[in-house]
């Protein structure tokens, strides 16, 4: 069974986005939901907003943005960003790493949908099976459409 969370991959992608000019151009398909840790999602959201405003999302701008959102302390303060940058060296070939991260995010979403479907089958004994299966198919179809 594969682990659907990869904190070192997440940190490497975030570190690269904050360190390498134009790295965003190779990873702009990522979403906050591709990150499994809430602190990483918050950092990514700041990186994304800064990059979409036309600026390079360096560590100082990201920390300032998180401070402005009143969540810098909640992710461990500036020290957490500095530690991430020192522990996770930036890479120049970010795209395959970002693609792997996005794939892990899609798998986590699929896992959540299928887990909920299994719970529906087991917990709704008063519901007709066809209704439960129909709801499961709709949920899987929605997940499939979201990943296309």
RODREN-293496 format. One record per residue (C-alpha): x, y, z; residue number from 1. Coordinates in pm, whole numbers, plus 50000, padded with zeros to 5 digits. Each point is the difference from the previous one (the first is absolute). Layout:
# RODREN-293496
     xx     yy     zz  nuke
      X      Y      Z   NUM
...
# end
This chain:
# RODREN-293496
     xx     yy     zz  nuke
  50000  50000  50000     1
  50141  50341  49906     2
  50011  50291  50241     3
  49777  50277  49864     4
  50184  50265  50204     5
  50352  50108  49913     6
  50110  50291  50219     7
  50351  50019  49853     8
  49860  50023  49646     9
  49758  50272  50111    10
  50281  50195  50168    11
  50227  49964  49697    12
  49732  50136  49768    13
  49920  50290  50234    14
  50370  50079  50050    15
  50055  50000  49625    16
  49702  50225  49938    17
  50143  50250  50248    18
  50361  49972  49880    19
  50009  49961  49623    20
  49880  50277  49770    21
  49728  49883  49760    22
  49956  49667  50182    23
  49630  50088  50026    24
  49973  49972  49621    25
  50084  49629  50025    26
  49766  49929  50291    27
  49702  50230  49946    28
  49768  49699  49968    29
  50038  49922  50372    30
  49721  50080  50244    31
  50003  50037  50376    32
  49820  49664  50026    33
  50306  49830  49851    34
  50174  50063  50333    35
  49911  49767  50286    36
  50112  50223  50288    37
  49802  50309  50095    38
  50314  50208  50053    39
  50120  49906  49650    40
  49658  50086  49853    41
  50016  50344  50166    42
  50351  50065  49870    43
  49900  49886  49652    44
  49692  50224  49998    45
  50222  50299  50076    46
  50252  49896  49734    47
  49720  49961  49747    48
  49847  50341  50071    49
  50338  50173  49985    50
  50099  49824  49678    51
  49667  50077  49836    52
  50053  50368  50086    53
  50313  49991  49782    54
  50258  49996  50280    55
  50254  49734  50093    56
  49872  49837  50322    57
  50320  50011  50200    58
  50009  49908  50367    59
  49970  50360  50121    60
  49688  50069  49792    61
  49847  49667  50099    62
  50063  50066  50371    63
  49854  50351  49966    64
  49695  49862  49821    65
  49947  49735  50267    66
  50040  50268  50268    67
  49738  50212  49824    68
  49766  49700  50004    69
  50070  49960  50375    70
  50123  49643  49955    71
  50379  50035  50004    72
  50023  49899  50367    73
  49763  49708  49937    74
  50242  49842  49754    75
  50299  50045  50228    76
  50100  50357  49919    77
  50277  50122  49774    78
  50222  49732  50154    79
  49791  49728  49834    80
  50053  50156  49658    81
  50374  50047  50060    82
  50028  49639  50120    83
  49811  49878  49693    84
  50237  50189  49773    85
  50309  49864  50177    86
  49871  49641  50029    87
  49860  49971  49648    88
  50235  50118  49731    89
  49845  50158  49693    90
  49998  49794  49683    91
  50008  50125  49644    92
  49782  49722  49858    93
  49692  50075  50208    94
  49741  49883  49747    95
  50031  49620  50055    96
  50000  50055  50376    97
  49693  50223  49978    98
  49828  49740  49779    99
  50072  49729  50259   100
  49863  50226  50273   101
  49684  50066  49799   102
  49957  49625  49943   103
  50026  49935  50374   104
  49735  50267  50056   105
  49766  49834  49750   106
  50056  49663  50166   107
  49920  50147  50343   108
  49677  50143  49854   109
  49916  49663  49844   110
  50075  49826  50329   111
  49766  50237  50187   112
  49717  49954  49747   113
  50034  49622  49997   114
  50024  49982  50379   115
  49678  50200  50022   116
  49838  49770  49742   117
  50095  49692  50202   118
  49861  50161  50315   119
  49673  50073  49815   120
  49970  49636  49897   121
  50062  49878  50354   122
  49809  50263  50199   123
  49679  50056  49801   124
  49819  49672  50046   125
  49661  50170  49961   126
  50092  50148  49659   127
  49946  49796  49686   128
  50328  49863  49866   129
  49935  50151  49656   130
  49965  50347  50154   131
  50326  49960  50190   132
  50181  49870  49693   133
  49859  50287  49794   134
  50134  50253  50250   135
  50338  49824  49996   136
  50015  50010  49620   137
  49911  50371  50002   138
  50278  50070  50251   139
  50253  49806  49795   140
  49886  50173  49679   141
  50043  50339  50168   142
  50349  49902  50117   143
  50090  49880  49651   144
  49874  50323  49843   145
  50199  50207  50248   146
  50326  49828  49906   147
  49964  50040  49624   148
# end
